[in-house]
Amino acid sequence: MADVVQLDGRQVRLRDFRHDDLDASLRVVGDDRVTRWLSFDSLTREQQAERLAGAIKRAAENPRSEWYLGITTQTADDLIGFARIGLSGVKAGKLGYAIAADHWGNGYATDAAQVMITFGFQVLDLHRITAAIGPDNAASIAVVKKLGFAREGRLRDHVFTNGAWRDSDLYSVLVHEWKAPPEAQQSHSHDASRQ
Ligand SMILES: CC(C)(COP(=O)(O)OP(=O)(O)OC[C@H]1O[C@@H](n2cnc3c(N)ncnc32)[C@H](O)[C@@H]1OP(=O)(O)O)[C@@H](O)C(=O)NCCC(=O)NCCS
């Protein structure tokens, strides 16, 4: 069995998805305010049920190539977003995240991304983590800038979303540039007994 992961940041908890996350996850991927910035259009309940089942199935694969985790606060188990690292290339990972619009502006994405990146470098032994962000996505650009990512360049017509091609700007952080927050170093519970 693949690893079971639960990661704590300062405010958020990241954990594997469950089938009963469907309604809460729809408040993220079924909301145009969120998906206008993502690489896919808002999903229906049926589409998200299928995606959720796929994510749960892939999480059980060994070796695991994707850590697609639900975000909750540390005081409630309801999903408020997701973060993902997908392995890609040589010791490289692609980072993605989204937070339900009602919860924007609380530092949750920054905290969750920080946890994922620390996990990527310390546990997955990655060398490089990238994030591809729509050039107009000021909130997401603010998140990666706060975390010390460097802008590498423009990916032209990178995604087809909301009925049109959209460029992305590629940002990256390398392992030797990353300074993990001390609290994140202590809080990874990587359940090796479930491997
Ligand atoms: C991007 C996103 C995940 C940020 O979530 P969040 O929890 O609100 O993020 P945080 O609170 O950690 O940080 C957001 C930062 O963006 C800043 N910000 C928000 N809107 C902004 C805007 N229009 N212009 C400039 N900065 C902005 C905030 O001020 C904050 O920075 P600060 O802490 O220095 O003040 C959220 O907006 C979202 O889900 N967007 C839709 C999906 C998405 O874009 N995902 C990323 C795809 S690459």
The ligand as a Gaussian input file, in Angstrom:
#p B3LYP/6-31G(d) Opt

LIG

0 1
 C       -4.528000      31.725000      -5.137000
 C       -5.274000      31.278000      -3.896000
 C       -5.044000      29.777000      -3.708000
 C       -4.750000      32.048000      -2.691000
 O       -5.400000      31.543000      -1.534000
 P       -5.390000      32.348000      -0.135000
 O       -5.586000      31.357000       0.948000
 O       -6.300000      33.488000      -0.219000
 O       -3.873000      32.847000      -0.147000
 P       -3.083000      33.559000       1.052000
 O       -4.061000      34.208000       1.968000
 O       -2.108000      32.589000       1.608000
 O       -2.206000      34.648000       0.270000
 C       -2.793000      35.392000      -0.756000
 C       -1.912000      36.605000      -1.021000
 O       -2.362000      37.189000      -2.229000
 C       -2.616000      38.547000      -2.004000
 N       -3.651000      38.917000      -2.934000
 C       -4.921000      38.479000      -2.973000
 N       -5.570000      39.055000      -3.993000
 C       -4.681000      39.861000      -4.607000
 C       -4.746000      40.738000      -5.694000
 N       -5.864000      40.883000      -6.410000
 N       -3.627000      41.425000      -6.040000
 C       -2.481000      41.268000      -5.348000
 N       -2.344000      40.452000      -4.286000
 C       -3.449000      39.763000      -3.934000
 C       -3.035000      38.610000      -0.569000
 O       -2.908000      39.919000      -0.089000
 C       -2.053000      37.651000       0.061000
 O       -0.759000      38.224000       0.213000
 P       -0.294000      38.847000       1.630000
 O       -0.321000      37.718000       2.619000
 O        1.083000      39.334000       1.347000
 O       -1.283000      39.914000       1.958000
 C       -6.805000      31.549000      -4.008000
 O       -6.988000      32.878000      -4.360000
 C       -7.475000      30.637000      -5.003000
 O       -7.906000      29.537000      -4.678000
 N       -7.593000      31.133000      -6.256000
 C       -8.242000      30.333000      -7.292000
 C       -7.433000      29.094000      -7.641000
 C       -5.995000      29.439000      -7.968000
 O       -5.690000      30.493000      -8.485000
 N       -5.092000      28.497000      -7.695000
 C       -3.705000      28.661000      -8.052000
 C       -3.533000      28.301000      -9.482000
 S       -1.850000      28.608000      -9.993000

